[in-house]
Amino acid sequence: MAPALVGQLTLSGRKTKIPALVYGTAWKKERTKELVVQALRSGFLGVDTAAQPKHYREDLVGDALRQAIIEGTVRRRDVYLQTKFTSVGGQNKNDMPYDPSLPIPEQVRASVASSLRNFQPGTTTDEEETYIDCLVLHSPLPTLAQTLQAWKVLEEYVPHKIRNLGISNVGLATLQHLYATTKIKPAVVQNRFYPQTKFDVAVRRFCRENNIVYQSFWTLTANPKLLASEPVGSLVTEAAVSNEVALYCLVLGLGNTVVLDGTTNEGRMKGDLQGLSNVRRWIDADANRQTWDSILLRFKTLIREQ
């Protein structure tokens, strides 16, 4: 039987809960604080950012989280907070959280220290409240040896200051080697879900087999054909949701997957969360389960998962 849609998954590392929809903050620039506060007020309980000023404002994510905690919207322990270490090649060299002339281990430590400062809750002096739920390597470093070197430094922070580790923009061979040779195994993989990588069928299979949560990004932007596809249209008709929500739900239905949702529209924030809940209730009705299984099967065939 096809997996039902779950509201959250549990990461393998520290049994951390991650919601099905995580708010993505790339390219939000000076609007980051405003949008993250809106997302948290709308019901999002997961936020993704990066220590990469070129494309993210991690500091403003921290400001937003502090505001939401102070106003009583959320508690720190209820929010899944994820950031990234971005290597020199992905940084603006005039604006980065570490000195690029430092050895890789010191670059990683400086970046993590900067992230932890950005995420101090501000409502307590208790150091237990300052932590990162998942620290993701933004991409493999130029060599496998350098990638492992950075990963081993990150392992030093687990489980207290960093609860879980992950990697983004990774291919299957590197992921397999990382999993086989490290002490702290990757708990998440964040990759583009799009035709150019054949929808990561092999990577996602490896993730399912090893209890790694796959995080899909560019799910809408890179997939106009999927948005207009027959399985998406069928779910739209059956469950009375938008095409965007239907596509999110079908990707989530692939199993052990969450989706990054970066909408800047407050109505869409609420609508995406409500739509997911509506589809979940629709699937849970016995009369609809066979229809859902059929639609999901056609979606898997479309992306050549079968």
C-alpha positions in Angstrom: 0.0 0.0 0.0 1.3 3.5 -0.8 2.4 5.6 2.1 -0.1 8.0 3.5 0.8 11.7 3.9 2.4 12.3 7.3 2.5 15.6 9.1 6.1 15.2 10.1 9.0 12.7 9.9 11.6 11.8 12.5 15.3 12.2 11.6 17.4 9.2 12.4 20.2 11.1 14.2 18.6 12.6 17.3 14.9 11.7 16.8 14.3 15.3 15.7 10.9 16.0 14.2 10.8 17.6 10.8 7.5 18.9 9.3 6.4 17.9 5.8 6.6 21.5 4.6 9.7 23.5 5.6 9.8 27.2 4.9 12.7 28.1 2.5 14.4 31.4 2.8 16.7 31.6 -0.2 16.7 34.9 -2.1 14.3 36.6 0.4 17.0 39.3 1.2 15.8 42.1 3.4 12.3 40.7 3.5 13.5 37.5 5.3 12.5 38.5 8.8 9.0 39.7 7.7 8.4 36.5 5.7 9.7 34.1 8.3 7.5 35.7 11.0 4.5 35.4 8.6 5.4 31.7 7.9 5.6 30.9 11.6 2.3 32.7 12.3 0.7 30.8 9.5 1.7 27.5 11.0 5.0 26.6 9.6 7.2 24.8 12.1 10.4 24.3 10.0 12.7 26.9 8.5 15.7 26.4 6.1 18.5 28.9 5.7 22.2 29.0 5.2 25.3 30.8 6.4 25.7 32.3 2.9 24.9 36.0 2.7 25.1 35.8 -1.1 21.7 34.1 -1.2 20.4 34.0 2.4 20.0 36.3 5.4 20.6 33.9 8.3 20.8 36.7 10.7 17.3 37.9 9.8 16.0 34.3 10.3 17.3 34.5 13.8 15.6 37.9 14.3 12.3 36.4 13.1 12.6 33.4 15.4 13.3 35.6 18.4 10.3 37.8 17.6 8.0 34.8 17.2 9.2 33.3 20.5 8.8 36.6 22.3 5.2 37.1 21.0 4.3 33.6 21.9 3.8 32.3 18.3 6.2 29.4 18.8 8.6 27.9 21.3 12.1 27.1 20.2 11.7 23.4 20.8 8.7 23.3 18.5 10.6 24.7 15.5 12.9 22.7 13.2 15.7 25.1 12.3 18.2 24.1 9.6 21.2 26.0 8.2 24.2 25.2 6.0 27.9 25.5 5.8 28.7 26.9 2.4 32.3 26.4 1.1 34.3 29.2 -0.4 33.2 28.5 -4.0 29.6 29.3 -3.1 30.3 32.5 -1.2 30.6 36.2 -2.1 34.2 36.6 -1.0 33.5 40.2 0.2 30.7 39.0 2.5 31.0 35.7 4.2 31.0 34.3 7.7 34.6 33.2 7.8 38.0 34.0 6.6 38.5 32.1 3.3 42.3 32.0 3.9 41.8 29.7 6.9 42.1 25.9 6.7 38.8 24.1 6.0 38.3 23.0 9.7 38.6 26.6 10.9 36.3 27.8 8.1 33.7 25.3 9.4 34.1 26.2 13.0 33.8 29.9 12.3 30.7 29.4 10.2 29.0 27.3 12.9 29.9 29.8 15.5 28.4 32.6 13.4 25.2 30.5 12.9 24.9 29.8 16.6 25.2 33.5 17.4 22.5 34.2 14.9 20.1 31.7 16.5 20.4 32.6 20.1 16.8 32.7 21.3 17.3 36.0 23.2 14.7 35.2 25.8 16.9 33.2 28.1 20.6 32.8 29.1 20.2 29.0 29.0 22.7 27.7 26.5 20.5 24.6 26.1 18.2 26.8 23.9 21.0 27.7 21.4 21.3 24.8 19.0 20.7 23.9 15.3 18.4 21.0 14.5 20.3 20.2 11.3 23.5 21.5 9.8 23.8 20.8 6.1 26.8 20.9 3.8 25.5 23.2 1.1 27.3 21.0 -1.5 30.2 18.6 -1.6 33.5 20.4 -1.4 35.9 20.3 -4.5 37.4 17.0 -3.4 36.0 14.0 -1.5 38.8 14.4 1.0 37.8 18.0 1.7 34.2 17.0 2.0 35.0 14.4 4.6 37.3 16.8 6.4 34.5 19.4 6.8 32.0 16.6 7.8 34.3 15.3 10.5 34.5 18.8 12.0 30.8 19.1 12.1 30.6 15.7 13.9 32.3 17.4 16.8 29.2 19.5 17.5 26.7 16.5 17.5 24.5 16.0 19.5 24.6 19.2 21.7 25.0 22.3 19.5 24.0 20.5 16.3 21.4 17.7 16.5 21.7 16.2 13.0 23.9 16.5 9.8 22.9 16.6 6.2 24.2 17.4 2.7 22.7 19.2 -0.3 23.3 19.1 -4.0 24.8 15.7 -3.8 25.0 12.8 -6.2 24.5 9.1 -5.4 28.2 8.1 -5.4 29.3 10.8 -3.0 26.3 10.2 -0.8 27.1 6.5 -0.6 30.7 7.1 0.3 29.8 9.7 2.9 27.3 7.3 4.5 29.8 4.4 4.5 32.8 6.3 5.9 31.4 8.7 8.5 30.6 8.2 12.2 27.6 10.5 12.1 25.5 9.5 9.2 23.6 12.0 7.0 20.1 12.4 8.3 18.9 14.6 5.4 19.7 15.1 1.7 18.4 18.3 0.2 18.4 18.2 -3.6 16.6 19.7 -6.6 13.6 17.6 -7.6 13.5 18.1 -11.4 13.9 16.3 -14.7 17.6 17.1 -15.1 18.5 14.6 -12.4 15.7 12.2 -13.4 13.9 13.3 -10.3 16.6 11.7 -8.1 15.0 8.3 -8.3 18.3 6.4 -7.3 19.2 9.0 -4.6 15.8 8.8 -3.1 15.8 5.0 -3.1 19.1 5.1 -1.2 17.6 7.6 1.2 14.6 5.4 1.9 16.7 2.3 2.4 18.9 4.1 4.9 16.3 6.2 6.8 17.5 9.5 5.3 14.9 12.2 4.8 14.9 13.6 1.3 14.2 17.3 1.1 12.9 18.4 -2.3 13.5 21.9 -3.5 12.7 23.8 -6.7 9.6 21.5 -6.6 7.3 24.0 -8.3 9.7 26.3 -10.2 11.5 23.6 -12.1 8.5 21.4 -12.9 5.9 23.3 -15.0 5.1 20.1 -16.9 4.5 18.2 -13.6 2.2 21.0 -12.4 0.1 20.6 -15.6 0.3 16.8 -15.6 -2.6 14.3 -15.5 -2.0 12.9 -12.0 -1.8 16.4 -10.5 -5.0 17.4 -12.3 -6.7 14.3 -11.0 -5.8 15.1 -7.4 -6.9 18.7 -7.9 -10.3 17.5 -9.0 -10.7 14.7 -6.4 -9.4 16.6 -3.3 -10.4 20.1 -4.3 -6.9 21.7 -3.8 -4.6 23.8 -6.0 -2.2 22.4 -8.5 0.7 23.5 -6.3 -0.7 21.7 -3.3 -1.4 18.6 -5.3 2.1 18.4 -6.6 3.5 18.9 -3.1 1.3 16.1 -1.9 2.3 13.7 -4.7 6.0 14.4 -4.0 5.5 13.8 -0.3 3.6 10.6 -1.2 6.9 9.2 -2.6 7.8 8.4 1.0 10.4 9.7 3.5 10.3 13.1 1.8 9.6 16.7 2.9 9.3 19.7 0.6 10.8 23.2 0.9 8.1 25.8 0.4 9.4 29.3 -0.3 6.2 31.2 -1.1 6.2 34.9 -0.3 2.4 35.2 -0.3 0.9 34.9 3.2 -2.4 33.5 1.8 -0.4 30.8 0.0 1.5 30.0 3.2 -1.8 29.3 5.0 -3.3 27.7 2.0 -0.4 25.2 1.4 -0.6 24.0 5.0 -4.3 23.8 5.0 -4.3 22.1 1.6 -1.9 19.4 2.9 -4.2 18.8 5.8 -7.2 18.6 3.5 -5.5 16.0 1.2 -4.4 14.0 4.2 -8.0 13.8 5.5 -9.2 13.0 2.1 -6.8 10.1 1.7 -7.6 8.8 5.2 -11.3 8.3 4.1 -11.6 4.6 3.1 -13.5 5.5 0.0 -10.7 7.6 -1.3 -7.7 5.5 -0.6 -7.8 3.4 -3.7 -8.2 6.6 -5.8 -5.1 8.1 -4.1 -3.1 4.9 -4.7 -4.0 5.0 -8.4 -3.1 8.7 -8.8 0.2 8.2 -6.9 1.0 5.2 -9.1 0.5 7.3 -12.3 2.7 10.0 -10.8 5.4 7.5 -10.1 5.2 6.2 -13.6 5.4 9.7 -15.0 8.7 10.4 -13.2 9.9 6.8 -14.0 10.0 5.7 -10.5 8.3 2.4 -11.4 
